[in-house]
Amino acid sequence: MNNNITVALAGNPNVGKSTIFNALTGMNQHTGNWAGKTVGNALGYCKSSHFSYTFVDIPGTYSLMAHSPEEEVARDFLCSDKPQAVVVVCDATCLERNLNLVLQTMGICKKVIVCVNLLDQAKRKKIKVDLEKLEQLLGVSVVGTCGHKKQSLKPLLTAIDNIFLKEEQNNCYNPLFPSPLENIQAESIVKKAEEIAKAVVSYPKNYHNPDRKLDKIFTSKTFGFPIMLLFLAAIFWITITGANYPSALLTAFFGKIENWLSSLFLWLGAPHWLYGSLVLGVYRTLSWVVAVMLPPMAIFFPLFTLLEDAGFLPRIAFNLDKPFERCNACGKQALTMCMGFGCNAVGVTGCRIIDSKRERLLAILTNCFVPCNGRFPAIIAIITIFFVLKNSAFSSIYSAIILTFIILFAILMTFFITKILSATVLKGAPSSYTLELPPYRKPQFTKVIVRSVLDRTLFVLGRSVIVAAPAGLVIWVMANITVGDTSVLQHCALFLDPFAKLLGLDGAILLGFILGLPANEIVIPIIIMTYMNTGALCELSLTAMRELFISNGWTLNTAISVILFSLFHWPCATTILTIKKETGSIKWTAFAVIMPTALSIIVCMVFNFLSNLI
C-alpha cells in the first residue's frame, strides 16, 4: 500500500469543501459563503494513524459534464489524474442537487466516500437526513460532518482509512453504475438522485424555507436595491466612525517613535539630508499610510466578510445581474466590484471567478471606478470640510449618507463604461452561468475577523507600504531641492497649474494625485505640504485644513472636482501591478491606466465648464 495516498475533495460550489480541507490539512485556503471561491486545485497534507494523505481541494462543480473552466479543472483531475479516492462533500440542506455529482463520481471512481456536511444548518432548518439509509442505497461509506467543527471530521478520516484497509473493496466498482461515465444517461442520474433524496431526507409538513422568505425581501425589485444601499451606508458609517479613534492613536504612537528616531539621529550626529530623507521622508510617509489606511481596512474588510459569510453578498450579485447583463457583462462582476471597495487590487484578483476572458477583462478594467480604502480618507475629509463640518455632532452620519450617494454615482459610471467597452474594444454577448444563492448562515465571527485581518488587511497594507516607502523619499527630495527660491515640488505644481485649472483643480492638487500614485492615502498630505511649502508631510485638523484650502482658492466647485477626479483617476501602483499580473498583458495594463485617466479629465472638464456657466 502506498504510504502517500491522493484523495480528492469534490462537491458542488459552496458546500464547505475548503473549510473541510483547511481543517484536515491545517492550511488557509480562503473560504466564503458564495460559489466560485476555489478556482484551482489546492494541495494539503494530513496523517492518520494508518496512512499519509495528500488532499486535493478541486473547484466546485455541479456536474462532470464541464460547462466552465472550474468544472473542467475538476473533471480533468478526477478523470485524468485519477486520485486513489474521492470524498464528495454534500450540503445536507439541499442533498438532492448534490447527489447528481455523487452518482456521476461513483461511475468513474472505485473508492468514493460521501461527506454530508452542514448538518448543523440542516438541524436548524429542521431537515433530517438518514445517513444509514443513504449509505445502504449508495453502497459507499457516508459520513456526516459540520465542517467548521474539527472534532466532527474524525469519522471522515476514519472512513477514508477503512476504505484502504479493506483490501477486498479495492477492485470493486460501485454496484449502482458498473459502466464508465460516458455510458450513463444524464436523465437516469437526475431521476436516481431524486428517488434517493426522497427516501432519506425528511422535514416537517408545514416546513417553509426561511431563506425563501428573506430572499423575497432582499432580492425583490422593490426592496432589493434600497436595502443594498442601506447596508452600504451602514458599513461606511461604522468604518468612518470606528476608524477615527484608532487612527489618532496610531498617529500619536508613530509620532513618539519619530521623536525617538530624531533623538537617535541627533545623538549619532547624522547629516541633515540623511535624517530628512529617512525620517521625514520615508518613515513619516509610511507612518501616515499605516495610520490612515489600517483602521478603516481593519473595520471594512471584516464587515464585508461577515456579509459574505452570512450569504448577503451573493444576493447583491443577483440584484445586479440584470444591469450587468444589459451591459453585456457577467453578473459575477458585482462581487468583484464589491471587493474593490476594500482594495481595487483585491477586486482585480477576485475577477478570476469570471469564466469568460472578455467579461473578466471588463471587470478588471472597470474595478478602479469604485473607490478603495486608500481613496476614502481624502473623499471623506473633503466631504466633512465642505459639506458637514458645521454639523459636527452628526458629521459621521452625514458623511456616510453623502459618501453613499457618491458611491452610487461611481457604480452607475461603472455600468456606463462597461457598456461602452462591451460595444467597442471588448465586443461580445453576455455568457450564461449558474448563479447560486447559498443559504443564509450565522457568520463565524472569530474566524472571519482573524482571516480578514490576516488575509486581506495586512496583505493589502504590506503591498501599500512597499510602494509608499520609495515615494516618501522622492517627495522629500522634491520638497527640499530648490531652484531659485522655489522647491522642485512647487515648480512642478506651477507647471501643472494651467492644465489643472481646466479641470477645476490647481497644480498642487494635480501634483498630489500624480505623486500619490504609489498610495492614494498620501494625496492630501502632499497637497498640504505644497501649499505650506514645508519640506515634509504634516498633519492638520479639519478646521485648519479648511482654512488652508480656502486661502489657496478652494471653493465648493473645487471640492466637487477633487472628489470626481479622485473617483475616476488612474489606479494606484499596487493595482496596476496586479492588473499586469492578472492579464499578463502590457497593452491591457496601459489601457487600464489611460482609460480612467481620460475619463477623469473629461468628467472634471465638463463639470468645471457647467459650473462656470451657472
C-alpha positions as CSV (number, residue, x, y, z in Angstrom):
1,M,0.0,0.0,0.0
2,N,1.3,3.4,-1.0
3,N,2.1,5.4,2.2
4,N,1.1,8.7,0.5
5,I,-2.4,8.5,-0.8
6,T,-4.0,11.1,-3.0
7,V,-7.6,12.0,-2.0
8,A,-9.7,14.5,-3.9
9,L,-12.3,16.7,-2.2
10,A,-15.1,17.2,-4.7
11,G,-18.5,18.8,-4.4
12,N,-20.9,21.4,-5.6
13,P,-19.8,25.1,-5.1
14,N,-20.4,26.4,-1.6
15,V,-20.8,23.1,0.3
16,G,-17.9,23.6,2.6
17,K,-15.1,21.8,0.8
18,S,-12.4,24.4,1.5
19,T,-13.5,24.5,5.2
20,I,-13.0,20.8,5.5
21,F,-9.8,20.9,3.5
22,N,-8.4,23.6,5.9
23,A,-9.5,21.6,9.0
24,L,-7.8,18.4,7.8
25,T,-4.6,19.9,6.4
26,G,-4.2,23.0,8.6
27,M,-3.9,25.2,5.6
28,N,-5.7,28.6,5.0
29,Q,-7.5,28.1,1.7
30,H,-9.8,31.1,1.6
31,T,-13.5,30.2,2.2
32,G,-16.7,32.1,1.7
33,N,-20.4,31.8,1.5
34,W,-20.8,32.0,-2.2
35,A,-19.9,29.9,-5.3
36,G,-16.6,30.3,-7.1
37,K,-14.2,30.9,-4.2
38,T,-11.9,28.0,-5.3
39,V,-10.8,28.4,-9.0
40,G,-7.9,26.0,-9.0
41,N,-6.6,22.9,-7.2
42,A,-5.1,23.3,-3.8
43,L,-2.9,20.7,-2.2
44,G,-2.6,19.9,1.5
45,Y,-1.2,17.1,3.6
46,C,-2.6,15.1,6.5
47,K,-1.6,12.0,8.5
48,S,-3.9,9.5,10.1
49,S,-3.0,6.6,12.4
50,H,-2.5,4.4,9.3
51,F,-1.7,6.5,6.2
52,S,-0.3,9.8,4.9
53,Y,-2.7,11.6,2.6
54,T,-2.4,14.3,0.0
55,F,-5.7,16.1,-0.1
56,V,-6.6,18.0,-3.3
57,D,-9.3,20.6,-3.0
58,I,-10.7,20.9,-6.5
59,P,-13.1,23.6,-7.7
60,G,-16.7,23.3,-7.0
61,T,-18.7,21.7,-9.8
62,Y,-22.4,20.7,-10.3
63,S,-21.5,18.1,-13.0
64,L,-18.6,16.3,-14.6
65,M,-20.0,17.4,-17.9
66,A,-18.0,20.6,-17.7
67,H,-19.5,23.9,-18.6
68,S,-16.9,26.3,-17.1
69,P,-13.1,26.4,-16.6
70,E,-13.6,25.5,-12.9
71,E,-15.7,22.4,-13.8
72,E,-13.1,21.5,-16.5
73,V,-10.3,21.6,-13.8
74,A,-12.5,19.3,-11.5
75,R,-13.4,16.9,-14.3
76,D,-9.9,16.6,-15.7
77,F,-8.4,15.9,-12.3
78,L,-11.0,13.2,-11.5
79,C,-10.9,11.6,-15.0
80,S,-7.2,12.1,-16.0
81,D,-5.2,12.3,-12.8
82,K,-7.3,9.6,-11.2
83,P,-6.9,10.1,-7.4
84,Q,-6.9,7.0,-5.3
85,A,-10.1,8.1,-3.5
86,V,-12.7,10.8,-3.8
87,V,-14.6,12.4,-1.0
88,V,-17.7,14.0,-2.4
89,V,-18.9,16.8,0.0
90,C,-22.6,17.4,0.0
91,D,-24.8,20.1,1.6
92,A,-27.3,18.5,4.0
93,T,-29.8,21.3,3.4
94,C,-30.1,20.6,-0.4
95,L,-29.0,17.0,-0.8
96,E,-30.9,16.1,-3.9
97,R,-29.0,18.6,-6.1
98,N,-25.7,17.3,-4.6
99,L,-26.4,13.7,-5.3
100,N,-26.2,14.2,-9.1
101,L,-22.4,14.7,-8.7
102,V,-22.2,11.9,-6.2
103,L,-23.7,9.4,-8.7
104,Q,-21.5,10.7,-11.6
105,T,-18.4,10.4,-9.5
106,M,-19.3,6.8,-8.5
107,G,-19.5,5.9,-12.1
108,I,-15.8,6.7,-12.7
109,C,-14.1,6.2,-9.3
110,K,-13.5,3.0,-7.5
111,K,-13.4,4.4,-4.0
112,V,-15.9,7.1,-3.1
113,I,-16.9,8.5,0.3
114,V,-19.9,10.7,0.7
115,C,-19.5,13.5,3.3
116,V,-22.8,15.0,4.2
117,N,-21.7,18.4,5.5
118,L,-23.5,21.3,7.2
119,L,-25.6,19.0,9.4
120,D,-25.9,21.9,11.9
121,Q,-27.5,24.1,9.3
122,A,-29.9,21.3,8.4
123,K,-30.8,20.8,12.1
124,R,-31.5,24.5,12.4
125,K,-33.9,24.3,9.5
126,K,-35.5,21.1,10.9
127,I,-34.2,19.0,8.0
128,K,-33.3,15.4,8.8
129,V,-31.0,13.1,6.7
130,D,-31.0,9.4,7.3
131,L,-27.3,8.7,6.8
132,E,-27.5,5.0,7.4
133,K,-30.2,4.6,4.8
134,L,-28.2,6.8,2.4
135,E,-25.2,4.5,2.9
136,Q,-27.3,1.5,2.1
137,L,-28.8,2.9,-1.1
138,L,-25.5,4.2,-2.4
139,G,-23.3,1.3,-1.3
140,V,-20.5,3.5,-0.2
141,S,-19.4,5.0,3.1
142,V,-21.4,8.0,4.2
143,V,-20.2,10.4,7.0
144,G,-22.0,13.4,8.5
145,T,-20.0,16.4,9.4
146,C,-20.1,20.1,10.5
147,G,-17.1,21.4,8.6
148,H,-16.2,24.3,10.9
149,K,-16.1,21.8,13.9
150,K,-12.9,20.0,13.6
151,Q,-13.9,17.3,16.0
152,S,-16.7,16.2,13.6
153,L,-14.1,15.3,10.9
154,K,-12.5,12.4,12.8
155,P,-15.1,9.9,11.5
156,L,-14.4,11.2,8.0
157,L,-10.7,10.4,8.3
158,T,-11.5,7.0,9.8
159,A,-13.8,6.2,6.9
160,I,-11.0,7.1,4.4
161,D,-8.6,4.8,6.4
162,N,-11.2,2.0,6.3
163,I,-11.7,2.1,2.5
164,F,-8.0,1.4,2.1
165,L,-7.7,-1.1,4.9
166,K,-10.4,-3.3,3.5
167,E,-8.5,-4.9,0.6
168,E,-11.5,-6.8,-0.6
169,Q,-13.1,-3.5,-1.7
170,N,-10.1,-2.2,-3.6
171,N,-11.0,-3.6,-7.0
172,C,-14.8,-3.2,-6.9
173,Y,-16.8,-0.7,-8.9
174,N,-19.9,0.6,-7.1
175,P,-22.9,-1.6,-7.8
176,L,-25.1,1.3,-9.0
177,F,-23.0,2.1,-12.0
178,P,-20.7,-0.7,-13.2
179,S,-20.1,1.1,-16.5
180,P,-18.0,4.2,-17.3
181,L,-19.5,7.7,-17.1
182,E,-20.0,8.2,-20.8
183,N,-22.4,5.3,-20.8
184,I,-24.6,6.8,-18.1
185,Q,-27.7,8.7,-19.2
186,A,-27.9,12.1,-17.5
187,E,-31.7,11.7,-17.1
188,S,-31.3,8.5,-15.2
189,I,-28.8,10.2,-12.8
190,V,-31.2,13.0,-12.1
191,K,-34.1,10.6,-11.6
192,K,-32.0,8.4,-9.3
193,A,-30.8,11.4,-7.2
194,E,-34.4,12.4,-6.8
195,E,-35.5,9.0,-5.7
196,I,-32.7,8.7,-3.1
197,A,-33.3,12.2,-1.7
198,K,-37.0,11.4,-1.2
199,A,-36.1,8.3,0.7
200,V,-33.5,9.7,3.1
201,V,-34.5,13.4,3.6
202,S,-37.4,14.5,5.8
203,Y,-38.8,17.7,7.1
204,P,-42.0,18.9,8.8
205,K,-45.1,19.0,6.7
206,N,-45.6,22.7,7.5
207,Y,-42.0,23.4,6.6
208,H,-41.3,26.8,5.0
209,N,-37.8,27.6,4.0
210,P,-36.9,30.8,5.9
211,D,-34.3,31.6,3.2
212,R,-37.0,32.0,0.6
213,K,-38.9,34.4,2.8
214,L,-35.7,36.5,3.2
215,D,-35.0,36.3,-0.5
216,K,-38.4,37.7,-1.3
217,I,-37.3,40.9,0.5
218,F,-33.5,41.0,-0.3
219,T,-33.9,40.1,-4.0
220,S,-37.2,41.9,-4.7
221,K,-37.4,44.6,-7.3
222,T,-39.0,46.9,-4.7
223,F,-36.7,46.4,-1.7
224,G,-33.5,44.8,-3.1
225,F,-31.6,48.0,-4.1
226,P,-32.7,50.2,-1.2
227,I,-31.7,47.5,1.3
228,M,-28.4,47.1,-0.5
229,L,-27.7,50.9,-0.3
230,L,-28.7,50.9,3.4
231,F,-26.2,48.1,4.1
232,L,-23.6,50.1,2.2
233,A,-24.3,53.3,4.1
234,A,-24.2,51.4,7.4
235,I,-20.8,49.9,6.6
236,F,-19.4,53.3,5.6
237,W,-20.8,54.9,8.8
238,I,-19.3,52.2,11.0
239,T,-16.0,52.4,9.1
240,I,-15.8,56.2,9.3
241,T,-16.9,56.4,12.9
242,G,-14.8,53.5,14.1
243,A,-11.6,54.4,12.3
244,N,-11.2,57.9,13.8
245,Y,-10.0,56.9,17.3
246,P,-7.5,54.1,16.4
247,S,-6.2,56.4,13.6
248,A,-5.5,59.1,16.2
249,L,-3.8,56.6,18.5
250,L,-1.6,55.2,15.7
251,T,-0.7,58.8,14.7
252,A,0.3,59.6,18.3
253,F,2.2,56.3,18.6
254,F,4.2,56.8,15.3
255,G,4.8,60.4,16.4
256,K,6.5,59.2,19.6
257,I,8.7,56.8,17.6
258,E,9.6,59.6,15.2
259,N,10.7,61.7,18.2
260,W,12.8,58.8,19.4
261,L,14.3,58.4,15.9
262,S,15.1,62.1,15.8
263,S,16.9,61.9,19.1
264,L,18.8,58.9,17.8
265,F,19.9,60.7,14.6
266,L,20.9,63.8,16.6
267,W,22.9,61.7,19.0
268,L,24.7,59.9,16.2
269,G,25.4,63.3,14.5
270,A,23.9,62.2,11.2
271,P,23.8,64.8,8.4
272,H,20.5,66.6,7.9
273,W,19.9,65.1,4.4
274,L,20.2,61.6,5.8
275,Y,17.9,62.4,8.7
276,G,15.4,64.2,6.5
277,S,15.3,61.6,3.8
278,L,14.9,58.6,6.1
279,V,12.8,60.0,9.0
280,L,10.9,63.0,7.5
281,G,10.6,61.3,4.1
282,V,10.4,57.5,4.2
283,Y,9.3,57.0,7.8
284,R,6.8,59.8,8.0
285,T,5.2,58.7,4.7
286,L,5.0,55.1,5.9
287,S,3.5,56.1,9.3
288,W,0.9,58.2,7.6
289,V,-0.1,55.4,5.2
290,V,-0.4,52.9,8.1
291,A,-2.2,55.3,10.5
292,V,-4.7,56.4,7.8
293,M,-5.2,53.0,6.0
294,L,-5.0,50.3,8.6
295,P,-8.0,51.3,10.9
296,P,-10.6,51.6,8.1
297,M,-9.4,48.4,6.4
298,A,-9.4,46.6,9.7
299,I,-13.1,47.6,10.1
300,F,-14.2,47.4,6.5
301,F,-12.8,44.0,5.5
302,P,-14.3,42.1,8.5
303,L,-17.7,43.8,7.9
304,F,-17.5,42.9,4.2
305,T,-16.5,39.4,5.0
306,L,-19.3,39.0,7.5
307,L,-21.9,39.9,4.8
308,E,-20.2,37.4,2.6
309,D,-20.2,34.7,5.2
310,A,-23.9,35.4,6.1
311,G,-24.9,34.9,2.4
312,F,-25.9,38.5,1.7
313,L,-23.2,39.2,-0.9
314,P,-24.5,36.7,-3.5
315,R,-27.9,38.5,-3.2
316,I,-26.1,41.7,-4.2
317,A,-24.8,39.9,-7.3
318,F,-28.2,38.6,-8.0
319,N,-29.7,42.1,-7.9
320,L,-27.0,43.5,-10.1
321,D,-27.0,40.5,-12.5
322,K,-29.6,42.1,-14.9
323,P,-28.0,45.5,-15.1
324,F,-24.6,43.9,-15.9
325,E,-26.3,41.6,-18.4
326,R,-27.7,44.7,-20.1
327,C,-24.1,45.9,-20.3
328,N,-23.1,42.6,-22.0
329,A,-21.1,41.7,-18.9
330,C,-21.2,39.0,-16.2
331,G,-23.3,39.3,-13.0
332,K,-20.3,38.0,-11.0
333,Q,-18.7,41.4,-11.7
334,A,-20.9,42.7,-8.9
335,L,-18.9,40.6,-6.5
336,T,-15.6,41.8,-7.7
337,M,-16.9,45.4,-7.7
338,C,-17.8,44.9,-4.0
339,M,-14.3,43.6,-3.3
340,G,-12.9,46.8,-4.9
341,F,-14.4,48.9,-2.1
342,G,-11.8,47.4,0.3
343,C,-9.0,47.4,-2.2
344,N,-9.0,47.6,-6.0
345,A,-6.1,45.2,-6.2
346,V,-8.1,42.6,-4.3
347,G,-11.1,43.3,-6.6
348,V,-8.9,42.7,-9.7
349,T,-7.6,39.4,-8.2
350,G,-11.2,38.4,-7.5
351,C,-12.0,38.7,-11.2
352,R,-10.6,35.2,-11.6
353,I,-14.1,33.8,-10.7
354,I,-15.4,35.1,-14.0
355,D,-15.2,32.4,-16.7
356,S,-15.2,34.4,-19.9
357,K,-11.9,36.2,-20.7
358,R,-13.8,39.1,-22.3
359,E,-16.0,39.6,-19.3
360,R,-13.1,39.1,-16.9
361,L,-11.3,42.0,-18.7
362,L,-14.4,44.2,-18.4
363,A,-14.4,43.6,-14.7
364,I,-10.7,44.2,-14.3
365,L,-10.7,47.4,-16.4
366,T,-13.7,49.0,-14.5
367,N,-12.8,47.8,-11.0
368,C,-11.0,51.0,-10.1
369,F,-14.1,53.1,-10.6
370,V,-15.3,52.2,-7.1
371,P,-13.2,54.0,-4.5
372,C,-11.0,51.8,-2.3
373,N,-10.0,52.3,1.3
374,G,-7.0,54.3,0.1
375,R,-9.2,56.9,-1.6
376,F,-11.9,57.1,1.2
377,P,-9.8,59.3,3.6
378,A,-9.4,62.1,1.0
379,I,-13.0,61.9,-0.1
380,I,-14.3,61.8,3.5
381,A,-12.1,64.7,4.6
382,I,-13.3,66.9,1.7
383,I,-17.0,65.9,2.4
384,T,-16.5,66.8,6.1
385,I,-14.7,70.1,5.4
386,F,-17.0,71.5,2.8
387,F,-20.4,69.8,3.4
388,V,-20.8,68.8,7.1
389,L,-18.2,70.5,9.3
390,K,-20.8,72.8,10.8
391,N,-22.9,69.9,11.8
392,S,-20.1,68.2,13.7
393,A,-22.5,66.3,16.1
394,F,-23.8,64.3,13.2
395,S,-20.9,64.6,10.8
396,S,-20.2,60.9,10.6
397,I,-23.9,60.2,9.7
398,Y,-24.0,63.0,7.1
399,S,-20.6,61.9,5.7
400,A,-21.8,58.3,5.3
401,I,-25.0,59.4,3.5
402,I,-23.1,61.7,1.1
403,L,-20.5,59.1,0.6
404,T,-23.2,56.5,-0.3
405,F,-24.6,58.8,-3.0
406,I,-21.0,59.3,-4.3
407,I,-20.6,55.5,-4.4
408,L,-23.9,55.1,-6.2
409,F,-22.7,57.5,-8.8
410,A,-19.4,55.5,-9.2
411,I,-21.5,52.3,-9.6
412,L,-23.6,53.9,-12.3
413,M,-20.5,55.1,-14.0
414,T,-19.1,51.5,-13.8
415,F,-22.2,50.3,-15.7
416,F,-21.9,53.1,-18.3
417,I,-18.2,52.4,-19.0
418,T,-18.8,48.6,-19.1
419,K,-21.5,49.2,-21.7
420,I,-19.2,51.3,-23.8
421,L,-16.3,48.9,-23.6
422,S,-18.5,45.9,-24.5
423,A,-19.8,47.8,-27.5
424,T,-16.3,48.8,-28.7
425,V,-13.0,47.2,-27.8
426,L,-14.5,44.2,-26.0
427,K,-17.5,43.3,-28.1
428,G,-19.5,40.3,-27.2
429,A,-22.7,38.9,-25.7
430,P,-23.0,38.1,-22.0
431,S,-22.2,34.5,-21.2
432,S,-24.6,32.3,-19.3
433,Y,-23.6,31.0,-15.8
434,T,-25.1,29.4,-12.8
435,L,-25.7,31.9,-10.0
436,E,-26.3,30.0,-6.8
437,L,-27.9,31.7,-3.8
438,P,-26.3,30.0,-0.8
439,P,-28.2,29.5,2.4
440,Y,-28.2,32.3,5.0
441,R,-25.8,31.3,7.7
442,K,-24.7,32.6,11.1
443,P,-21.3,34.1,10.4
444,Q,-18.3,32.6,12.1
445,F,-17.3,35.9,13.8
446,T,-13.9,34.9,15.3
447,K,-12.7,33.1,12.1
448,V,-14.0,35.9,9.9
449,I,-12.2,38.6,11.8
450,V,-8.9,36.7,12.1
451,R,-8.9,35.7,8.4
452,S,-10.0,39.0,7.0
453,V,-7.3,40.8,9.1
454,L,-4.5,38.4,8.1
455,D,-5.5,37.5,4.5
456,R,-6.8,40.9,3.4
457,T,-6.0,43.8,5.7
458,L,-2.3,43.0,6.4
459,F,-1.7,41.7,2.9
460,V,-3.0,44.9,1.2
461,L,-1.3,47.1,3.8
462,G,2.0,45.3,3.2
463,R,1.9,45.9,-0.5
464,S,1.0,49.6,0.1
465,V,3.9,50.0,2.4
466,I,6.3,48.5,-0.1
467,V,5.4,51.1,-2.8
468,A,4.9,54.0,-0.4
469,A,8.4,53.9,1.1
470,P,10.3,55.0,-2.1
471,A,7.5,57.5,-2.8
472,G,8.2,59.2,0.6
473,L,11.9,59.5,-0.4
474,V,11.1,61.0,-3.8
475,I,8.6,63.5,-2.3
476,W,11.1,64.6,0.4
477,V,13.8,65.2,-2.2
478,M,11.5,67.2,-4.4
479,A,10.3,69.3,-1.5
480,N,13.9,70.1,-0.3
481,I,15.8,70.7,-3.5
482,T,15.3,74.3,-4.6
483,V,15.7,76.1,-7.9
484,G,16.0,79.7,-7.1
485,D,13.8,80.3,-4.1
486,T,11.3,77.7,-5.0
487,S,11.3,73.9,-4.4
488,V,11.1,71.4,-7.2
489,L,7.8,70.4,-5.7
490,Q,6.4,73.8,-6.2
491,H,7.9,74.2,-9.6
492,C,6.1,71.1,-10.7
493,A,2.9,72.5,-9.2
494,L,3.2,75.7,-11.1
495,F,4.0,73.9,-14.3
496,L,0.8,71.8,-14.0
497,D,-1.4,74.7,-12.9
498,P,-2.7,75.9,-16.3
499,F,-3.9,72.4,-17.3
500,A,-5.2,71.7,-13.8
501,K,-7.4,74.9,-13.9
502,L,-9.3,73.4,-16.9
503,L,-10.3,70.6,-14.6
504,G,-11.4,72.8,-11.8
505,L,-8.3,72.0,-9.8
506,D,-4.9,73.6,-9.4
507,G,-1.3,72.5,-9.9
508,A,-0.8,71.4,-6.3
509,I,-3.9,69.2,-6.3
510,L,-2.9,67.6,-9.6
511,L,0.6,67.1,-8.4
512,G,-0.7,65.4,-5.3
513,F,-2.6,62.9,-7.3
514,I,0.5,62.2,-9.6
515,L,2.9,61.7,-6.7
516,G,0.2,59.8,-4.8
517,L,0.4,57.0,-7.5
518,P,2.1,54.6,-5.1
519,A,-0.5,55.1,-2.3
520,N,-3.7,57.2,-2.6
521,E,-3.6,57.9,1.2
522,I,-0.8,60.5,0.7
523,V,-2.6,62.7,-1.8
524,I,-4.0,65.2,0.7
525,P,-0.7,65.3,2.8
526,I,1.2,66.2,-0.5
527,I,-1.3,69.0,-1.3
528,I,-0.9,70.4,2.2
529,M,2.9,70.2,2.0
530,T,2.9,72.0,-1.3
531,Y,0.6,74.8,-0.1
532,M,2.6,75.3,3.2
533,N,5.9,75.0,1.4
534,T,7.2,72.6,4.0
535,G,9.9,70.0,3.5
536,A,8.0,67.1,4.9
537,L,4.5,65.7,5.3
538,C,2.5,67.3,8.0
539,E,-0.9,66.8,9.6
540,L,-3.7,69.4,10.2
541,S,-7.0,69.5,11.9
542,L,-10.1,69.6,9.6
543,T,-10.7,73.2,10.6
544,A,-7.1,74.2,9.8
545,M,-7.2,72.2,6.6
546,R,-10.4,74.1,5.5
547,E,-8.8,77.5,6.2
548,L,-5.6,76.4,4.3
549,F,-7.6,75.2,1.3
550,I,-9.9,78.3,1.1
551,S,-6.8,80.6,1.4
552,N,-5.4,78.8,-1.6
553,G,-8.5,79.4,-3.8
554,W,-10.7,76.3,-3.0
555,T,-14.4,76.7,-3.5
556,L,-17.3,74.2,-3.3
557,N,-16.8,73.5,-7.0
558,T,-13.1,72.8,-6.4
559,A,-14.1,70.3,-3.7
560,I,-16.5,68.5,-6.0
561,S,-13.9,68.5,-8.8
562,V,-11.4,66.9,-6.4
563,I,-13.9,64.2,-5.4
564,L,-14.7,63.5,-9.1
565,F,-11.1,63.3,-10.0
566,S,-10.4,61.0,-7.0
567,L,-13.2,58.7,-8.1
568,F,-12.1,58.2,-11.7
569,H,-8.3,58.8,-11.9
570,W,-5.7,56.2,-12.7
571,P,-5.3,53.1,-10.4
572,C,-2.6,53.1,-7.7
573,A,0.7,51.4,-8.3
574,T,-0.3,48.2,-6.4
575,T,-3.5,47.8,-8.6
576,I,-1.5,48.5,-11.8
577,L,1.0,45.7,-10.9
578,T,-1.9,43.4,-10.0
579,I,-3.6,44.1,-13.4
580,K,-0.4,43.3,-15.2
581,K,-0.1,40.0,-13.3
582,E,-3.7,39.0,-13.9
583,T,-3.9,40.0,-17.6
584,G,-0.3,39.1,-18.5
585,S,-0.5,42.0,-21.0
586,I,1.3,45.3,-21.0
587,K,-1.3,46.5,-23.6
588,W,-4.3,46.0,-21.3
589,T,-2.4,47.3,-18.3
590,A,-1.6,50.5,-20.2
591,F,-5.3,50.7,-21.3
592,A,-6.3,50.2,-17.6
593,V,-4.3,53.4,-16.8
594,I,-5.1,55.5,-19.8
595,M,-8.9,54.9,-19.8
596,P,-9.8,56.1,-16.3
597,T,-7.3,59.0,-16.7
598,A,-9.1,60.2,-19.8
599,L,-12.5,59.7,-18.1
600,S,-11.4,61.7,-15.0
601,I,-10.2,64.6,-17.3
602,I,-13.4,64.6,-19.3
603,V,-15.7,64.4,-16.3
604,C,-13.9,67.2,-14.5
605,M,-13.7,69.4,-17.6
606,V,-17.4,69.1,-18.2
607,F,-18.3,69.8,-14.6
608,N,-16.0,72.8,-14.5
609,F,-17.4,74.2,-17.7
610,L,-21.0,73.8,-16.5
611,S,-20.3,75.2,-13.0
612,N,-18.7,78.3,-14.6
613,L,-21.9,78.8,-16.7
614,I,-24.1,78.8,-13.6
